[in-house]
Amino acid sequence: MHADHLALDLAVTIRHDGHGGVADDLADPAALTGWVRAHADGLRADLTAGPYTAATFTADAAALAAALDVRTAVRSLFARAVLPGPPSSADAGRLPSARQALDRLNAAAALVPVTPRLDWPQDGPATASRTVAGTPAAADLLAAALARHAIGFLTSPDLDLLRACPAPRCVRYFVKEHARQEWCKPACGNRARVARHHARHRTGPGSGGAG
């Protein structure tokens, strides 16, 4: 996964629960801890700029609240990006305005200013890393990292390929990877085709509908 697709992966932690409702994969600090560690490769540079590592990061209630605030902003901006198409059904009437989302995202990104640092040992090549001043709180460090990845995605060419999956009950966003892709995953395509098949049979001749 491209590093800036972390924002997409964050957004789709809201998903269909398989029973007609919506599930949240970041329901508590332990779930966020697992998510951050699963994305250690993408977040390593961001979190090691402070006194933490992505592989050992442990979320608390403050980190969870901060991450969810960024996720809400991201989903609001995703809903704007897919216009004039409909947003994810999970977002209808539940999100801040795009203006509020921009303010939230920019505020989160500014929580922890990051500066580049050059290291060049006598016996090795020059390398670039990142550093931050002081000892930022874990919640601020994570929120800033997620916001920077979101800004990276929202300003990338992939934004033009962002879609809300139209399959019945699906609430995910996805990046369209090829011209014929209509769904976030094959299972959603299968479900949509089954739904269309049943709809045709319900309205066809002999079904009591017009025909």
N, C-alpha and C positions, 0 to 999 in steps of 0.2 A: 504494500500500500504506500502511495506517495505520502510524504510527511504531512502535506497540507490537507490530505483527505482525512486527517484526524477529526476535523470539524464535521465532516459527513458522518464519520463513525460515532461521534458524540451525539449528533442529531438523531441517529437511528437507534439510540438506546431507549427511545420511545417506540414501541412496536405492538402489533396485534398479539393478543394473548392466546389465540387459538380457540377462544370461547365467546367471541363476539365483543370483547372489550379491549382495553389498552393496558399493556404491561410496561413497567418502568424498570429497566435493567440497572438503574442507579437509585434503588429504593432506600439505601442506607449507606453509612460510611464504609462498611465492609465491602459492599458491591462496588463502590467507587475505588476503593483500594485495589480490588481485583482488576478493574478496568484499566487503571493507570499502570499497574504492573504488566498487564497484557500488552500495553502499548509503550513499553519501556524503550524500544528502539526509536520510536518517533519523538518521545519526550525526554530522552536522556540528556540532550544538550541543554534543554530548557531547565530541567530540574537540578542538574549538577552545577548550574550557575549559582545556586544557593547551597545551603548546608544539607541537601537531601540527594537521594538518588532515585530514579524512577523505579528501579528494581526492588527497592526496600521502602518506597513511599507508603505511609499509612495515613489514610484520611480520617479526619474527625468531623464533627458536625459543621464546623465553620468551612472546611474545605468542600464538603458536600453542598452546602448552601451556595458557595461561590461558583462551583462547577455547574450547578443547576441554573444559576442566574445566567451564566454564559450560554448554556444550552438553549434556554428560552430565547435569548437574543438571536442566536444562530437560526433557530427554527422560524422566528419571525422574518428574518432576512431571506431565508430559503423560500418562505411563502411569497415574499415580494419577487424573488428571482424567477419563479415559475409562472408569474402572470403573463398573459391573460388566462392561463390554465388555472384550475382550482388547486389550492394548497392541500396538504395532507388533511384528511378528515379529523385527525387528532388535534389540529390547530384551530379549527373554525371557532372564532369567538373567544379563544383562550390566550391570545398572545398580545404583547404590547404593540404599539404602532411601530412602523419601520424607523421613524425618527427616534423613538425611545430606545429601540433595539440598538441603533447606531451609537447612541450616547452610552448605553450600558457596555457595549463591546469596547468602545474606545476608552472608557473609564477603567475597565478591567485590564486592558493592555498596558495602561499607564501606571498600574499599581506597582510594577517592578521594572524600572528602566534597566535595560541590559546594554552593556558596552562590550565591543570586541576586545579581545586580548591576544596579543601575539607572543608566542613562545618559540624560541629558537635555540635549542641546546647546542653546545659546541660540537657534539658528535652526532647530530641528527638534523633532519629537515625542519624548516619552520612550520609551525602549526597554529591554527587560529582556534580560539575557544571564546566562551562568553563569560562575563563576570557581572556581578551585581554589587552594589554598595550595601554594607551592613548585613543584617541577618533577617531577611523578610520572613513573614509568617508563611507557613505551608499553604494556607488558603490563598493568600495573595500570589504566591509563586505559581500555583497551579492555575488560578484564574487568568493570570497574565499570559501564561504559556498557551492555554486553550484559546484565548482571545487572539493571540498572534497567529496561531494556526488558522483560525477562522478568517482573519483578515487576509491571510495568504490564499486561502481557497476562494474567498469572495472576490478577489482581484485577479484570479487565474482564468485562463481560457475554459477550464472545466465548468465554470459557472454557467456558461451558455448551454451546457449539456445536462444541467440539473433538471430532474423531473420528479414529480410526485407520483408514486406508483398508483395506477388507476384500478388495480385489482380489487375485487370485493373485500372489504374489511382491512385491507392493507393500509398502514399509516406511514410507510417508510418513504424516504427520498432516496434517489439513486442518480449516479452519473451515467448517462447513455453512452455505452462503450462502442456500439456499432449501429448502423443506420436502421436495422430491423428490430432493435431492442425496444420493447414496449413496457417491460415489467422489471421490477428490481431483481427478481430471481425466477427461474423456471417454474417453481411451484405456484407462483402468483399467476403466471401465464396459463397454467393448467386449470387453476381455479376459475379464472376469468372465462376460459373457453367452456368449461362445464356450466357456468352460470348463464352464458349466452345460449348454450344448447337447451337448457331447461326453459329459458325465457321463450325461445322459439316454439317449443312444444306446448307451452302454456297458452300461447296466442295463436297457434296454428289451427287449421281446419279440424273440427270435431272436438276442440278443447273448450268450446263455449265462448271463445273470443271471436274477434272479427276474422273473416277468412273465407 
